[in-house]
Amino acid sequence: MKPARQGPRGGAGRRATPPTKGKANRRGLYEILLPYQRAFVDDAARFKLWLASRQVGKSMAMAAEAVGACAAHPGDLWVVLSAGERQALEFMEKARQWAAACELEEAEMLEDRAHRGALIKAAEIRWQNGSRMIALPANASTARGYAANLILDEFAFHDDPDAIWRGIYPSIANPLKGEFKLRIASTANGRSNRFHDLWAKPNGYAKHRTTIHDAVAGGLAAKAGKSGEEFIAELKAGLDDPEGWAQEFECEFIDTSNVLLPYELIAGAESAEATEQRDPAWWAARGGGAVYLGIDFGRTTDPTVCWALERVGDVLWTREVLVLQGMATPEQERILQLRLTRAARVCFDHTGAGVGLGDYLVRPGSGFAEWKPAAHQFGKIELCTFTPEFKRRIFGRLRRTFEAPVRLRVPVATAVREDLHAMQQVVNNGQFNYWAPRTREGHSDRCTALALALEAAGEVDRGSGGFEPITLPGREHRAWQGRRMPV
């Protein structure tokens, strides 16, 4: 890698910033590390593996160890593979900070690019004592052939980690090239990747595990000026995803995650005669088939969605997909009244913000009694609490309803299709669960409302909702194997 003349940021081979010099008054290299970070750094094992929560300082600790080695052993070489360019440059910046702290004088820092704005090929720090650190975006071809100490940062998120592993491990393990060290750290990212294999199998590696709770106990929250409870509550509320929290912060490997409704299944139920809107006169009319409602309640972050199905013969037709966004609860209740009156059965989201309106709708004198057979109540509104068991039941039923023979019709509409397709089935420790990513438009609310409407209609069976993923020959997506029950 050849240095180029000083130029604008991002220029080919440019020296990124002026060299830095160590300052004698800086604190010692490891003094500011938290106990769990020091435990990893101080472990002298040749091969080390670290399964850790997000935001606990994995990269900072690995940079500290590598820079310490470069300072102690002139001419040392460390290669860092990161998940992407941004992560690679951030790692190098951490290394420069540590180098300044331990008085390791920098000669230069270089960035190698084909042209201005191109993806970085490599970044390199050269220190005055001859030690070097090279950072590469994770790529099997660029990693191959380096004989150096190696850091794999967020390895579970690298592109094609198996190919990277095949490319780099022979160079690291070859005794003729030296006793090089290997440091691998990552947040969990499912079970179907090399990082999980290395963690789960006996291989003689020194293994460290740090959950967010371990980090807080080790002083992470205090370092941020917060109590442990406050710190964790803010992170958990911000993520708002139980499965994601378990994997990203509590170091639990989620077995598999698959799309619940592939596009081709949705297409099999789409019909131009299914509608998203219905005239108020239709709701006030008498006669016609039985109508079933599924209401997924939202107040601020997510919309309320009321999905209406009408039974015509043996087919359930979508008559309306009502979306109420950012609307006050009394106004929502007013709009829903006409629909509740027409419906034969209603399943209402009685979780979180939906508890208040649900209780109000079935109050004595409201005109709508509750459906609660266990208490010998047989009204029209069922208040549904989203327990894992309930989610398995309604989303399992939703999936089976889309399988042949299809007796459901949904609108041909992008918003509907994308909401249905966004729902994921997650298998964690053998248990099925369901979740969807939160976007600006909501949280797959139409999909949840349809699942509730099918519950109200009593469609298919009340099975466990478990499907074994299978791969169809010649298909890129996954299909699902499960019971098909007559309607």
C-alpha positions as CSV (number, residue, x, y, z in Angstrom):
1,M,0.0,0.0,0.0
2,K,1.6,3.2,-1.2
3,P,1.0,6.5,0.4
4,A,-0.4,9.2,-1.9
5,R,-0.1,13.0,-1.6
6,Q,-2.3,14.8,0.8
7,G,-5.7,15.3,-0.6
8,P,-9.5,15.5,0.1
9,R,-10.9,12.8,2.5
10,G,-11.5,9.5,0.7
11,G,-8.8,10.1,-2.0
12,A,-6.8,7.1,-3.3
13,G,-4.2,5.8,-0.8
14,R,-4.4,9.0,1.2
15,R,-2.9,9.6,4.6
16,A,-6.2,9.9,6.6
17,T,-5.0,12.2,9.3
18,P,-1.6,13.5,10.6
19,P,0.5,11.1,12.7
20,T,-0.2,11.2,16.4
21,K,2.3,11.0,19.2
22,G,1.9,9.4,22.6
23,K,1.5,11.7,25.6
24,A,3.2,10.8,28.8
25,N,0.3,12.0,31.0
26,R,-2.3,9.7,29.4
27,R,-3.7,7.0,31.7
28,G,-2.3,3.4,31.4
29,L,-3.6,1.3,28.5
30,Y,-6.0,-1.0,30.4
31,E,-7.0,1.2,33.3
32,I,-10.3,2.4,31.8
33,L,-11.4,-1.1,30.7
34,L,-14.3,-2.6,32.6
35,P,-13.7,-6.0,34.4
36,Y,-15.3,-8.1,31.7
37,Q,-13.2,-6.4,29.0
38,R,-10.0,-6.8,31.0
39,A,-10.9,-10.5,31.5
40,F,-10.8,-11.0,27.7
41,V,-7.7,-8.9,27.2
42,D,-5.8,-10.6,30.0
43,D,-6.6,-14.1,28.8
44,A,-3.3,-15.2,27.2
45,A,-4.8,-18.0,25.1
46,R,-3.7,-18.2,21.5
47,F,-7.3,-18.7,20.2
48,K,-10.0,-16.7,22.0
49,L,-13.8,-16.4,21.3
50,W,-16.1,-13.8,22.7
51,L,-19.9,-14.0,22.6
52,A,-21.1,-10.7,23.7
53,S,-24.1,-8.3,23.8
54,R,-24.2,-5.3,21.7
55,Q,-22.8,-2.0,23.1
56,V,-20.5,-3.5,25.7
57,G,-17.2,-2.5,24.1
58,K,-16.0,-5.6,22.3
59,S,-14.1,-3.7,19.6
60,M,-12.6,-1.3,22.2
61,A,-11.2,-4.2,24.2
62,M,-9.8,-6.1,21.2
63,A,-8.2,-2.9,19.9
64,A,-6.6,-2.4,23.3
65,E,-5.0,-5.9,23.3
66,A,-3.8,-5.6,19.7
67,V,-2.2,-2.1,20.3
68,G,-0.7,-3.3,23.5
69,A,1.0,-6.2,21.6
70,C,2.2,-3.8,18.9
71,A,3.8,-1.6,21.6
72,A,5.4,-4.5,23.4
73,H,6.7,-6.3,20.3
74,P,8.1,-4.0,17.6
75,G,7.4,-5.2,14.1
76,D,4.2,-7.0,15.2
77,L,1.4,-7.2,12.6
78,W,-2.4,-7.5,13.3
79,V,-5.1,-7.8,10.6
80,V,-8.7,-6.9,11.4
81,L,-11.6,-8.1,9.4
82,S,-14.8,-6.1,10.1
83,A,-18.4,-6.5,8.8
84,G,-18.1,-3.4,6.6
85,E,-16.1,-0.3,5.8
86,R,-17.6,1.8,8.6
87,Q,-16.9,-0.8,11.2
88,A,-13.3,-1.2,9.9
89,L,-12.5,2.5,10.1
90,E,-14.1,2.7,13.5
91,F,-11.9,-0.1,14.8
92,M,-8.8,1.7,13.5
93,E,-9.8,4.9,15.2
94,K,-10.1,3.0,18.5
95,A,-6.7,1.6,17.9
96,R,-5.2,5.1,17.3
97,Q,-6.7,6.2,20.6
98,W,-5.2,3.3,22.5
99,A,-1.8,3.9,20.8
100,A,-1.8,7.5,22.0
101,A,-2.7,6.3,25.5
102,C,0.3,3.9,25.6
103,E,2.7,6.4,24.0
104,L,3.1,4.4,20.8
105,E,4.0,7.0,18.2
106,E,2.2,6.7,14.8
107,A,4.2,7.1,11.6
108,E,1.2,7.3,9.3
109,M,-2.3,6.0,8.5
110,L,-3.2,5.1,5.0
111,E,-6.4,4.3,3.2
112,D,-6.3,2.3,-0.1
113,R,-9.1,3.1,-2.5
114,A,-9.4,2.6,-6.3
115,H,-10.7,6.2,-6.6
116,R,-12.4,8.9,-4.5
117,G,-15.6,7.5,-3.1
118,A,-14.8,3.9,-3.9
119,L,-15.2,1.2,-1.3
120,I,-12.1,1.0,0.9
121,K,-9.8,-1.9,0.1
122,A,-7.7,-1.6,3.3
123,A,-6.8,0.8,6.0
124,E,-3.3,0.6,7.6
125,I,-1.7,2.2,10.6
126,R,2.1,2.2,10.7
127,W,3.8,2.9,14.0
128,Q,7.3,4.2,14.5
129,N,8.5,0.9,16.1
130,G,7.7,-1.0,12.9
131,S,4.4,-2.5,14.1
132,R,1.4,-2.3,11.8
133,M,-2.4,-2.9,11.9
134,I,-4.4,-3.5,8.7
135,A,-8.2,-3.4,8.6
136,L,-10.2,-5.0,5.8
137,P,-13.9,-5.1,5.1
138,A,-14.7,-8.9,5.5
139,N,-14.0,-10.5,2.2
140,A,-12.7,-14.0,1.5
141,S,-10.3,-12.9,-1.3
142,T,-8.8,-10.0,0.6
143,A,-8.3,-12.0,3.8
144,R,-6.6,-14.9,2.1
145,G,-2.8,-15.1,2.4
146,Y,-2.2,-12.8,5.3
147,A,0.2,-14.3,7.9
148,A,-0.5,-12.2,10.9
149,N,-2.4,-12.1,14.2
150,L,-6.0,-11.9,13.3
151,I,-9.1,-10.2,14.7
152,L,-12.6,-11.1,13.4
153,D,-14.9,-8.4,14.6
154,E,-18.6,-9.2,14.6
155,F,-17.8,-12.4,12.8
156,A,-21.4,-13.7,12.8
157,F,-22.3,-10.7,10.5
158,H,-19.6,-11.1,7.9
159,D,-20.5,-11.9,4.3
160,D,-19.9,-15.6,3.7
161,P,-18.1,-16.3,7.0
162,D,-17.5,-19.9,5.9
163,A,-15.4,-18.7,2.9
164,I,-13.6,-16.2,5.0
165,W,-12.8,-18.9,7.5
166,R,-11.5,-21.3,4.8
167,G,-9.3,-18.5,3.5
168,I,-7.7,-17.3,6.7
169,Y,-7.5,-20.3,9.1
170,P,-4.7,-22.2,7.2
171,S,-2.4,-19.1,7.4
172,I,-3.1,-18.6,11.1
173,A,-2.7,-22.3,12.1
174,N,0.4,-23.0,10.0
175,P,3.2,-23.5,12.6
176,L,5.8,-22.8,9.9
177,K,4.6,-19.2,9.7
178,G,4.7,-18.5,13.4
179,E,2.5,-18.6,16.5
180,F,-0.1,-16.1,15.4
181,K,-3.1,-15.2,17.6
182,L,-6.7,-15.4,16.8
183,R,-9.4,-13.2,18.3
184,I,-13.1,-13.7,17.4
185,A,-15.9,-11.6,18.9
186,S,-19.5,-11.2,17.8
187,T,-23.1,-10.7,18.9
188,A,-25.2,-13.8,18.3
189,N,-26.8,-14.0,14.8
190,G,-28.7,-17.4,14.6
191,R,-27.3,-20.9,14.6
192,S,-26.6,-21.3,10.9
193,N,-23.2,-19.7,10.7
194,R,-19.6,-20.4,11.5
195,F,-19.5,-18.2,14.6
196,H,-22.2,-20.4,16.3
197,D,-20.4,-23.5,15.2
198,L,-17.1,-22.3,16.8
199,W,-19.0,-21.3,20.0
200,A,-21.0,-24.5,20.3
201,K,-18.4,-27.1,19.4
202,P,-15.5,-28.3,21.6
203,N,-12.4,-26.9,20.0
204,G,-10.0,-25.8,22.8
205,Y,-10.7,-22.1,22.3
206,A,-10.8,-19.9,25.3
207,K,-14.5,-18.7,25.4
208,H,-15.9,-15.6,27.0
209,R,-19.6,-14.7,27.3
210,T,-20.9,-11.2,28.3
211,T,-24.6,-10.5,28.3
212,I,-25.9,-7.0,28.8
213,H,-26.7,-7.9,32.4
214,D,-23.1,-9.0,32.9
215,A,-21.9,-5.8,31.5
216,V,-24.2,-3.7,33.7
217,A,-23.0,-5.7,36.8
218,G,-19.4,-4.9,35.6
219,G,-20.0,-1.1,35.6
220,L,-21.3,-0.3,32.1
221,A,-24.4,1.6,33.2
222,A,-22.5,3.5,35.9
223,K,-19.9,4.5,33.3
224,A,-22.8,6.0,31.3
225,G,-24.1,7.8,34.4
226,K,-27.2,5.7,34.8
227,S,-28.5,3.1,37.2
228,G,-28.5,-0.5,35.9
229,E,-32.3,-0.7,35.8
230,E,-32.6,2.6,33.9
231,F,-30.0,1.6,31.4
232,I,-31.5,-1.8,30.6
233,A,-35.0,-0.4,30.5
234,E,-34.1,2.3,28.0
235,L,-32.3,-0.3,25.7
236,K,-35.2,-2.8,26.0
237,A,-37.9,-0.2,25.3
238,G,-36.0,1.2,22.3
239,L,-35.6,-2.2,20.7
240,D,-39.2,-3.3,21.5
241,D,-38.5,-6.8,20.3
242,P,-38.4,-9.7,22.8
243,E,-36.7,-12.2,20.4
244,G,-34.3,-9.5,19.2
245,W,-33.5,-8.6,22.8
246,A,-32.8,-12.2,23.7
247,Q,-30.3,-12.6,20.8
248,E,-28.8,-9.1,20.6
249,F,-28.4,-8.4,24.3
250,E,-28.7,-11.7,26.2
251,C,-26.5,-13.9,23.9
252,E,-29.2,-16.4,23.0
253,F,-28.9,-18.0,19.6
254,I,-32.3,-18.0,17.8
255,D,-32.5,-21.3,15.9
256,T,-34.1,-20.1,12.7
257,S,-36.1,-17.2,11.3
258,N,-38.3,-17.6,8.3
259,V,-40.9,-15.6,6.4
260,L,-44.3,-16.9,7.5
261,L,-46.1,-16.0,4.3
262,P,-43.9,-16.2,1.1
263,Y,-45.1,-14.0,-1.8
264,E,-46.3,-16.9,-3.8
265,L,-48.7,-18.0,-1.0
266,I,-50.1,-14.5,-0.7
267,A,-50.6,-14.3,-4.4
268,G,-52.7,-17.5,-4.3
269,A,-55.2,-15.7,-2.1
270,E,-55.2,-12.3,-3.8
271,S,-58.3,-11.2,-5.7
272,A,-59.4,-8.0,-7.3
273,E,-62.8,-8.5,-5.8
274,A,-61.5,-8.3,-2.3
275,T,-61.5,-4.7,-1.1
276,E,-59.8,-2.4,1.4
277,Q,-62.7,0.0,1.8
278,R,-66.4,-0.3,2.3
279,D,-69.2,2.3,2.1
280,P,-70.8,3.0,5.5
281,A,-74.1,2.0,4.0
282,W,-72.8,-1.6,3.6
283,W,-72.1,-1.7,7.3
284,A,-75.6,-0.5,8.2
285,A,-77.3,-2.9,5.8
286,R,-78.9,-6.1,6.9
287,G,-78.4,-9.5,5.3
288,G,-75.4,-11.0,3.6
289,G,-72.9,-13.4,5.0
290,A,-71.6,-13.4,8.5
291,V,-68.9,-10.8,9.1
292,Y,-65.9,-11.3,11.4
293,L,-63.5,-8.6,12.6
294,G,-59.9,-8.7,13.8
295,I,-58.8,-5.5,15.5
296,D,-55.1,-4.8,16.2
297,F,-55.2,-1.7,18.4
298,G,-52.6,1.1,18.1
299,R,-52.5,4.6,19.5
300,T,-49.4,6.5,18.6
301,T,-46.4,4.4,17.3
302,D,-48.5,1.9,15.4
303,P,-51.9,2.3,13.7
304,T,-55.1,0.5,14.6
305,V,-56.1,-2.0,11.9
306,C,-59.6,-3.5,11.7
307,W,-59.7,-6.3,9.1
308,A,-63.2,-7.4,8.1
309,L,-64.0,-10.8,6.6
310,E,-67.4,-11.9,5.1
311,R,-68.3,-15.5,4.7
312,V,-69.7,-16.2,1.2
313,G,-70.3,-20.0,0.8
314,D,-67.1,-21.6,2.0
315,V,-64.8,-18.6,1.2
316,L,-63.9,-15.7,3.5
317,W,-63.7,-12.5,1.5
318,T,-61.9,-9.4,2.7
319,R,-64.4,-6.5,2.7
320,E,-62.4,-3.9,4.5
321,V,-58.9,-3.2,5.9
322,L,-59.5,-0.1,7.9
323,V,-56.3,1.7,9.1
324,L,-56.6,4.4,11.8
325,Q,-53.4,6.2,12.3
326,G,-52.6,8.7,15.1
327,M,-56.3,8.9,16.1
328,A,-57.6,9.5,19.6
329,T,-59.2,6.5,21.3
330,P,-62.7,8.0,21.6
331,E,-62.7,8.8,17.8
332,Q,-61.5,5.3,17.1
333,E,-64.3,3.9,19.2
334,R,-66.9,6.0,17.4
335,I,-65.7,4.8,14.0
336,L,-65.6,1.1,15.1
337,Q,-69.1,1.2,16.6
338,L,-70.9,0.6,13.2
339,R,-68.6,-2.2,12.3
340,L,-68.9,-3.9,15.7
341,T,-72.7,-3.8,15.4
342,R,-72.6,-5.6,12.0
343,A,-70.1,-8.2,13.0
344,A,-71.0,-11.7,14.2
345,R,-67.7,-12.2,16.1
346,V,-64.8,-9.9,17.0
347,C,-61.3,-10.7,18.2
348,F,-59.8,-7.6,19.8
349,D,-56.2,-7.0,20.7
350,H,-56.3,-6.7,24.5
351,T,-52.6,-6.1,25.1
352,G,-50.8,-2.9,26.1
353,A,-52.7,0.1,24.9
354,G,-55.6,-2.0,23.8
355,V,-56.6,-3.0,27.3
356,G,-58.5,0.3,28.0
357,L,-60.6,0.3,24.9
358,G,-61.3,-3.4,25.1
359,D,-62.6,-3.2,28.6
360,Y,-64.7,-0.1,27.6
361,L,-66.3,-2.0,24.7
362,V,-67.5,-4.9,26.8
363,R,-68.6,-2.8,29.9
364,P,-72.1,-3.4,31.2
365,G,-74.7,-1.5,29.1
366,S,-72.4,-1.1,26.1
367,G,-74.5,-3.4,24.0
368,F,-71.5,-5.7,23.3
369,A,-71.0,-8.6,25.6
370,E,-67.7,-10.4,26.0
371,W,-67.0,-13.8,24.4
372,K,-65.4,-15.8,27.3
373,P,-66.7,-19.4,27.3
374,A,-64.6,-20.3,30.3
375,A,-66.7,-17.9,32.3
376,H,-69.9,-18.9,30.5
377,Q,-70.0,-15.6,28.6
378,F,-71.0,-15.9,24.9
379,G,-71.1,-12.4,23.6
380,K,-69.4,-11.2,20.3
381,I,-66.2,-9.6,21.5
382,E,-63.2,-11.8,22.5
383,L,-60.5,-9.9,24.3
384,C,-57.3,-11.5,23.2
385,T,-54.0,-11.3,25.2
386,F,-50.9,-12.0,23.1
387,T,-49.3,-14.7,25.0
388,P,-46.7,-16.9,23.1
389,E,-49.3,-19.7,23.1
390,F,-52.0,-17.4,21.6
391,K,-49.5,-16.1,18.9
392,R,-48.6,-19.7,17.9
393,R,-52.3,-20.5,17.5
394,I,-53.4,-17.5,15.5
395,F,-50.4,-17.2,13.2
396,G,-50.2,-20.9,12.7
397,R,-53.8,-20.8,11.6
398,L,-53.1,-17.8,9.4
399,R,-50.4,-19.8,7.6
400,R,-52.6,-22.8,7.1
401,T,-55.4,-20.7,5.7
402,F,-53.1,-19.5,2.9
403,E,-52.3,-23.1,1.9
404,A,-54.3,-25.0,-0.7
405,P,-57.2,-25.3,-0.9
406,V,-57.3,-21.6,-0.3
407,R,-60.6,-20.4,1.0
408,L,-59.5,-16.8,1.8
409,R,-59.4,-13.8,-0.5
410,V,-57.3,-10.7,0.3
411,P,-56.9,-7.4,-1.7
412,V,-54.3,-6.9,-4.4
413,A,-52.5,-4.1,-2.6
414,T,-48.9,-3.4,-1.9
415,A,-49.4,-2.2,1.7
416,V,-51.4,-5.4,2.5
417,R,-48.9,-7.7,0.7
418,E,-45.9,-6.2,2.4
419,D,-47.5,-6.3,5.8
420,L,-48.4,-10.0,5.4
421,H,-44.9,-10.8,4.1
422,A,-43.1,-9.0,6.9
423,M,-44.2,-11.5,9.6
424,Q,-41.5,-13.9,10.6
425,Q,-41.7,-17.3,12.3
426,V,-38.9,-17.7,14.7
427,V,-37.8,-21.0,16.3
428,N,-35.8,-20.5,19.5
429,N,-34.8,-23.5,21.6
430,G,-37.4,-25.6,19.8
431,Q,-40.2,-23.1,20.6
432,F,-42.1,-21.3,17.8
433,N,-42.8,-17.6,18.1
434,Y,-43.7,-14.8,15.7
435,W,-42.4,-11.2,15.3
436,A,-42.2,-8.5,12.6
437,P,-39.7,-5.6,12.2
438,R,-41.1,-2.2,13.2
439,T,-41.1,0.3,10.3
440,R,-42.5,3.8,9.8
441,E,-45.7,2.2,8.7
442,G,-46.1,0.0,11.8
443,H,-45.4,-3.4,13.0
444,S,-47.1,-5.8,10.5
445,D,-50.4,-4.6,11.9
446,R,-52.5,-5.7,9.0
447,C,-51.1,-9.2,9.3
448,T,-52.0,-9.4,13.0
449,A,-55.5,-8.0,12.3
450,L,-56.1,-10.7,9.7
451,A,-54.9,-13.4,12.0
452,L,-57.4,-12.1,14.6
453,A,-60.2,-12.0,12.1
454,L,-59.5,-15.6,11.2
455,E,-59.6,-16.5,14.9
456,A,-63.0,-14.8,15.1
457,A,-64.2,-16.8,12.1
458,G,-62.9,-20.0,13.7
459,E,-61.1,-21.0,10.5
460,V,-59.1,-24.1,10.1
461,D,-58.1,-25.8,13.4
462,R,-56.7,-24.8,16.7
463,G,-53.3,-26.5,16.2
464,S,-50.0,-25.7,17.7
465,G,-48.9,-23.5,14.8
466,G,-45.7,-25.3,14.3
467,F,-44.3,-25.9,10.9
468,E,-41.1,-27.7,9.9
469,P,-39.2,-25.6,7.2
470,I,-38.4,-27.6,4.2
471,T,-36.6,-26.6,1.0
472,L,-38.5,-27.3,-2.3
473,P,-36.3,-28.4,-5.2
474,G,-35.4,-25.5,-7.4
475,R,-36.8,-22.9,-5.0
476,E,-34.8,-20.3,-3.3
477,H,-37.3,-19.6,-0.6
478,R,-38.4,-22.0,2.2
479,A,-41.7,-23.8,2.1
480,W,-43.5,-25.1,5.2
481,Q,-44.7,-28.5,6.1
482,G,-47.8,-28.7,8.3
483,R,-51.3,-30.0,8.5
484,R,-53.9,-28.8,6.1
485,M,-57.4,-29.0,7.7
486,P,-60.7,-28.6,5.9
487,V,-62.6,-25.4,6.4
